[in-house]
Amino acid sequence: MIGNLLLAGVMVALTVIIHFAGLLILMWLLRARGHRFRAHESAIGQGAAIVFVVLGLVAIHTVEIWIYAVVYYALAALPDFEQALYFSTTSFTTIGYGDVVLDSKWRLFGAIEGANGLLLFGWSTAFLFSVTARLRTLEHDWLERPDTRP
């Protein structure tokens, strides 16, 4: 059980670091390439920025899910990689259908993956909300500018 908890702790730390790095990269890309989206000038630019962020968040979560799946497979906790990936996806997203289950030796590890996924999805939701709110502020500023046309 101690080994199970240590491995779970390492996985939580690893996924949190990956998540943090992924969000930093997304912010850097938005800042560095934001002028190309022209998010402050058009609804299409705002939409493109939001779609970019959502796809980036999906990519980050996909990496995290796959890392858990690789660990399940390496531990022989599940018979093949497809089942490991399926189980990891349903656990990380906290859906947990229950049609694929872990041996009692790894149940705690699987439960911690679910808690980890729940927290990371919450963090992603807060990040997406923050980006959307910032774009709405830009839109508000843009709409409130005095008309300079003749």
N, C-alpha and C positions, 0 to 999 in steps of 0.2 A: 504494500500500500504506500509506503514512503517513496519508493521508486516511481510509482504512479503519480504521486503528488509533485515530486521533483520534475518529472517530465512535463506534467501539465503546467507547472510554473515556468519552465523554460519556454514552452510553446506560447503561453500568454505573453511573456516578455518579448519573444520574437515577433509575434503578430502585432503587438502594440508598437514596437519599433518600426516594423514595415508600414503600419498604418500611418504613423507620424511622418515617416519619410515620404510616403505617397502623398499625403496632404500638403507637405512642404513643396513637393515637386509640382503639384497641381496649382498651388498659389503662385509659385515662381513662373509657371507657364502662363497663367492668367495675366500676371503683371507684365511679363516679357512680351507676350503676344497679344495682349488685350487691345492694343491699338488696331490690330488687324480685324478683330471682331467688330470694332466700332460700337461696342455695347452701349456706350453713352449716347449714341446718335440714333439707334434704330431698334425696333422690336426684334428684327431678325438677328441683329448682333447680340442682343440680350438672350434670345433663344439659343443661338449658337453657343454662347458662353455656358448656359445652363446645361445644354446637351453634352458639351465637352466635360463639364464637371461630373455629370451623372455617369457618363461612360468611364471616366477616370476612376470614380468610386467603385463601379462594377469591376474594373480591372484590379483594383487593390484588393477587394474582397475575394476575387477569383484566386489570386496568388495565395492569400491566407488559407482559403479552403483547400487548395491543392497541396499546400505544405502539410496540413493535417492529414490529408488522404495518403500522402507519401509515408508519413509516420505510421499510420494504421497498417499500411501494406508492409512496411519494413519490420514492424513488430509481429506480423502474421496474425494480427487481430481479426482480420477479415480474409476470406479465401482468395480474392482477386482484386486488382486495382479498381475495376469498375464499381464493385461493391464498396470499396474503401472511399472512392470519390462520392458515390451516392450517399453513403452514410455521413460523410463529412459535410456535404452540402445540406442535408436535412438537419443535421445537428447544429451546424454553425448558424443557420437561418432560424433555428428553434422551431422548425416545422415538426420534425421527429415523427414520421409516420409510424414507425415501429415495425415495419416489415423486414428491416435488416437490423439486427441487434448485436451488440458486442458480448463477448464472454464476460462473466462476472469479474474477471481479473482486470478488465479495461473499462468497466462501466463508469467509474468515477472520472477517468480521463475524458470519456465522451461527454459526460455531464458538464465538465469544466469547459469543454469546447463550446457547448451551447451558451453558457454564461458569458464566455469571451466574445462569441459572435454577437450576442445581444448588446453588449457594451460597445463593440466596434460599430455596429449598425447605428446605435444611438449617436455616436461621435460623428459618423458620416452624415446623419440626418441634421445634426446641429451645424456642420460645415456647409451643407447644401442650403440650409435655411439662411445662414450668414451670407453666403454668396448671393442668394436671391434677394435678400433684404438690401444688400449693398447695391445691386443693380437697380432695384426699385428706387433707392435714394438718388442714383444717377438719373433715372428717368424723371423723377420728380424735379430735380434741379434743371434738367433739360426742358421740361414742360413749363417751368416757371420763368425761364429766361425771357427777357423782353424781346419782342419781335423786332429784328433789325432790318427787315426787308423794306424797301421804299414803298 
